[in-house]
Amino acid sequence: MAQVPIQTIHRDPQLFYWILIPITVVMILTGILRHYATVLMAAAPKKQDLPSIREQRSLLRGINLRTNANVLPPSSFQTRKDYLVAAYEEGKFLKEPEKKGQAAPNPMTDPAAMEGMMGMMKGNMAMIVPQTLIMGWINAFFSGFVIIRLPFPLTIKFKSMLQAGVATKDMDPQWMSSISCQMAQQMGQMAPGAGAQMFGPGVDPDKQFKGEAENLAVLAHQYTLEGVEKRLLKSVKV
């Protein structure tokens, strides 16, 4: 089978020093400044009361049991499963059992929820403003440059993502433009999401517990060490 020829582009070596390095340095400094700006704008965390902590940790207990069920023997898993399913359905761990079955309060009328939403808006502003300024700087000075070639092959679907600002049809998708390089560094600096808040504004804890009880009830348990002796003896070659 004939090999596909590797596309070669003769580029000025100075592009590495005058485009790639400045973009990388600016992105690192921007990430550091954004971090400290977020820390300064963040409000001091409020101390949670014991029922709220118990409510959250109880749901996490069920999630952890479902995630690591296979490391428990069948008898131990069944005991924990029966206890948690019954407690979840009864609302034993609810912070406010008297509100069980009632509609979730409107987050717009809850002062604590409004404070949390303001904190999210501050964090978004700390992300959007620097990103807008950097994108304008890149488009003004470094638009249209091809700076690096990735060391692994890619399909044509990655072309629009890796060659932003370079309107060519025949260029190999392995080549990356300056704008795409900045976007890749921007995504690399983003902290992984912590996921949705477990009992945030508008979330009904009772529904969360009942949903986890259903997940535990239908879970098919398979003990990891079941029949390990036979499997070990089969792997031993006499």
C-alpha positions, 0 to 999 in steps of 0.5 A: 500500500502506498504511503500518504506523502507528508505535507511540508510547509516551509516556515520562518523559524522566527515564528516560534520566537515571536508568536508561539512564545509570546502567546504562551507567556501571556496565557500563563500570566493571564491564568495567574492573574485570573486565579488571584482575581477570583480569590479576591472576589470570592466571598468567605464560605459560610459555616454549614449547620450539622443537618445540612452536612448530614444531608449532603454526606448521606447522599454521597454515602449512597453514591460511593456505595454504588460506585465501589459496590464490587469491592464489597462481599455480597452480604456486606453490600446487601446490608448497606443497600437495604439500610440506605434504600429504606432511609432514603425512601423514608426521608431519614436524612433530610434536613427539613423532614416537614417539607418533604413532598413540597415544591422547591422554593424559588431561588430568586427569593432565597438570599443564600441562593442569590449570593451564590448566583452573584458569586458565579457571575463574578467568576464568569466575569473574571473569565470572560473579560481577559478572554475577550481582551486576549482574543482581540490582541491575537486577532490584531497581531497574530491572525493568519499564521501557521505556527506548529505541526502536531506530531500525530495524524488527525482527520479532516473533522479537526481542521476547523478547530485547529486552523481558525483564521487560516482559510485553506482547503488543502492544508493538512489538519495536523497544522495549527494556527496561532488563534487555535493555539491560543484557544487550546491553551485557554481550554487547558487552563480551565479548571475541571468542573466540580459538577452541579451543586448537590443541593443547590437552588431549586433542587429538591433533596427528597427527589435526590434521595429517592433517585439514588434509592432507585439506582441502588435498588436496580444495581447488579452486584458482582463481587470482584473476588468471587471465584478468585481461587479458581482464576488464580489456579487457572493462571498458574502453569505447572 
